[in-house]
Amino acid sequence: MSTRIPFKSIYLNLVLLAVATGGLGVTGLASAAGHNNECPVGVLPNSPGDPSTTLNMEFGDGTSDLTRCISRRNNVKLLIQINQYCGNSACTRAYALHNIYNVIADYETTYGMRPGKDYEIVAVVHSGGGPLVIKDGTTGDGGVHVVTNAFEDDVKDLMNKGVKFYFCMNTTRGMQKSGFLPADATSALVTSMDSNGVMHSVGYVTAGITALADFQQRGYEYVQP
């Protein structure tokens, strides 16, 4: 009759043995468990000047002690709602896209997280945000209205960085009826090819609001920029 030893017991014994023999320090133990709750660096991704600038040097003495670092560094799933086109009347900055850039910079530069492995970002685009995922200069079948998307290159860049954009079909229908999208709406969605020759495309969801709820049910953390 064979006796099975639970995997957790084997793992725990190995970790304890490694610690006892000096094979794992505190950092090693954290890595073995898949977690690390210490701030890895003292520099923010958007710090000006010398990259060796510390938080205390940039913001004043005691800043490092007052800074809260994120405690979860793997399997981070972020959901962004984009339901506006611009953040201001002059339309010089796309709504939400700058926030996504900041998130990526913080995750990758400050915490050394890897896209697609340690974190992933999904953006659901609907309502007023529709033009962001439409190719600049797109016209409807009637040729009357033209979609102006000054931020198409930013969307392409974020897609190449691993951000997945999903477009609401209800918004698609509305833009078709208004004459901004052709019957073949899919041909008007932004696409991009990264440096490895991989093509990225905007996907669809049947309804933006229900998709937001569905992604949250699947473990994504919701953010409204």
C-alpha positions in Angstrom: 0.0 0.0 0.0 1.6 3.3 -1.1 1.5 6.5 0.9 1.1 9.8 -0.9 2.8 12.9 0.6 0.9 16.1 -0.1 2.7 18.5 -2.5 2.3 21.4 0.0 4.2 19.4 2.6 7.0 18.7 0.2 7.2 22.4 -0.8 7.2 23.6 2.8 9.9 21.2 3.8 12.1 22.2 0.9 11.7 25.9 1.8 12.5 25.3 5.4 15.5 23.2 4.5 16.8 26.0 2.2 16.4 28.6 4.9 18.1 26.4 7.4 21.1 25.9 5.2 21.3 29.5 4.1 20.0 28.8 0.6 17.3 31.4 0.9 17.3 34.7 2.6 14.2 36.8 3.2 14.2 37.9 -0.4 14.6 34.4 -1.7 11.8 33.2 0.5 9.6 35.9 -0.9 10.5 34.9 -4.4 9.8 31.2 -3.7 6.3 32.1 -2.5 5.8 34.3 -5.6 5.4 37.6 -3.6 7.6 40.6 -2.8 6.1 43.4 -0.8 9.2 45.6 -0.5 9.7 48.6 -2.8 12.3 47.4 -5.3 13.6 50.9 -6.2 13.5 54.4 -5.0 12.8 56.0 -8.4 9.5 56.7 -10.1 9.3 56.1 -13.9 8.6 59.8 -14.7 11.4 61.2 -12.5 13.2 64.0 -14.3 17.0 64.1 -14.9 19.4 61.6 -13.6 17.7 58.1 -13.4 19.5 57.6 -10.1 17.4 60.4 -8.5 15.8 59.0 -5.3 12.3 59.9 -4.0 13.9 61.9 -1.2 16.0 63.8 -3.6 13.0 64.6 -5.8 10.3 65.3 -3.2 12.2 66.0 0.0 13.6 64.1 3.0 11.3 61.4 4.4 9.5 60.8 1.2 10.6 57.2 0.8 9.3 56.3 4.3 5.9 57.9 3.4 5.6 56.1 0.0 3.2 53.1 -0.2 4.3 50.6 -2.8 1.8 48.2 -4.4 1.9 44.8 -2.7 0.7 42.5 -5.5 3.2 42.0 -8.2 1.9 39.1 -10.3 -1.4 38.2 -12.0 -2.5 41.8 -11.9 -5.5 42.3 -14.2 -6.6 45.8 -14.9 -9.8 46.9 -16.6 -10.1 50.5 -18.0 -13.4 52.0 -19.1 -13.0 54.5 -22.0 -16.3 56.3 -22.7 -15.0 59.7 -23.7 -12.8 60.8 -26.5 -10.9 63.7 -25.0 -10.1 64.9 -21.5 -10.5 68.6 -22.3 -12.2 70.9 -24.7 -9.0 71.6 -26.7 -8.7 67.8 -27.4 -4.9 67.8 -26.9 -4.8 64.7 -24.8 -6.9 61.5 -25.3 -9.1 60.5 -22.5 -7.6 57.6 -20.5 -4.7 56.8 -22.8 -2.2 58.9 -20.8 -3.3 57.2 -17.6 -2.6 53.8 -19.2 0.9 55.0 -20.2 1.5 56.0 -16.6 0.3 52.6 -15.3 2.6 50.7 -17.7 5.5 52.9 -16.7 4.9 52.3 -13.0 4.4 48.6 -13.4 7.5 48.1 -15.6 9.9 50.7 -14.4 9.2 51.0 -10.7 8.3 47.3 -10.1 9.9 45.4 -12.9 6.7 43.7 -13.9 6.4 42.1 -17.3 3.4 42.6 -19.6 1.4 39.5 -20.3 3.1 37.7 -17.5 2.9 39.8 -14.3 0.1 42.1 -15.5 -2.4 42.7 -18.3 -4.5 45.7 -19.2 -7.9 45.5 -21.0 -9.7 48.6 -22.2 -13.5 48.6 -23.0 -14.4 51.4 -25.4 -18.0 52.5 -25.8 -20.2 55.5 -26.2 -18.3 58.8 -26.6 -15.0 56.9 -26.6 -15.7 55.2 -29.9 -13.5 57.4 -32.2 -10.4 56.3 -30.3 -10.4 52.9 -31.9 -11.5 54.0 -35.4 -8.9 54.7 -38.1 -8.4 58.4 -38.6 -10.2 59.6 -41.7 -12.8 56.8 -41.8 -16.1 57.7 -43.5 -19.5 56.1 -43.5 -21.0 54.6 -46.6 -22.7 57.9 -47.4 -19.4 59.7 -47.3 -20.8 62.6 -45.3 -19.2 62.3 -41.9 -15.5 61.7 -41.2 -14.0 60.2 -38.0 -11.1 62.3 -36.8 -8.8 60.3 -34.5 -5.7 62.3 -33.6 -4.6 59.6 -31.2 -4.6 56.6 -33.5 -0.8 56.2 -33.1 -1.1 56.2 -29.3 -3.7 53.4 -29.5 -1.4 51.4 -31.9 1.5 51.9 -29.5 -0.5 50.7 -26.5 -1.7 47.7 -28.4 2.0 46.9 -29.2 2.7 47.2 -25.5 0.1 44.5 -24.8 -3.0 46.5 -24.0 -6.2 44.9 -25.4 -8.9 47.2 -26.7 -12.5 46.0 -27.0 -15.2 48.0 -28.9 -18.9 47.9 -28.0 -21.1 46.7 -30.8 -24.0 48.9 -29.6 -21.7 51.9 -30.1 -20.7 50.5 -33.5 -24.3 50.3 -34.6 -24.9 53.9 -33.4 -21.9 55.2 -35.4 -23.1 53.3 -38.5 -26.5 54.9 -38.2 -25.0 58.3 -37.8 -22.9 57.9 -40.9 -19.5 57.7 -39.3 -18.9 54.0 -40.0 -19.4 51.9 -43.1 -21.3 48.6 -43.1 -18.0 46.8 -43.0 -17.2 48.5 -39.6 -14.5 45.9 -38.8 -12.3 47.2 -41.6 -12.3 50.6 -39.9 -11.0 49.4 -36.6 -7.4 50.3 -35.6 -4.8 47.6 -36.2 -1.1 47.6 -35.6 2.0 45.5 -36.2 4.7 45.4 -33.5 8.4 45.1 -34.0 8.2 41.3 -34.0 5.7 41.3 -36.9 2.8 40.4 -34.8 -0.5 42.0 -35.8 -2.8 43.4 -33.1 -6.4 44.3 -33.7 -9.2 45.9 -31.7 -11.7 43.3 -30.6 -15.4 43.5 -30.0 -17.7 43.0 -27.0 -21.5 42.7 -27.6 -22.2 45.5 -25.1 -19.7 47.7 -23.3 -21.5 47.9 -19.9 -22.1 44.2 -19.6 -18.5 43.6 -20.7 -17.3 45.7 -17.8 -19.3 43.6 -15.4 -18.1 40.4 -17.0 -14.4 41.3 -16.8 -14.8 42.2 -13.2 -16.4 38.8 -12.5 -13.3 37.3 -14.1 -11.1 39.0 -11.7 -10.2 42.3 -13.4 -9.9 45.4 -11.2 -12.1 48.2 -12.6 -10.7 51.7 -13.2 -12.5 54.7 -14.4 -9.9 57.3 -15.5 
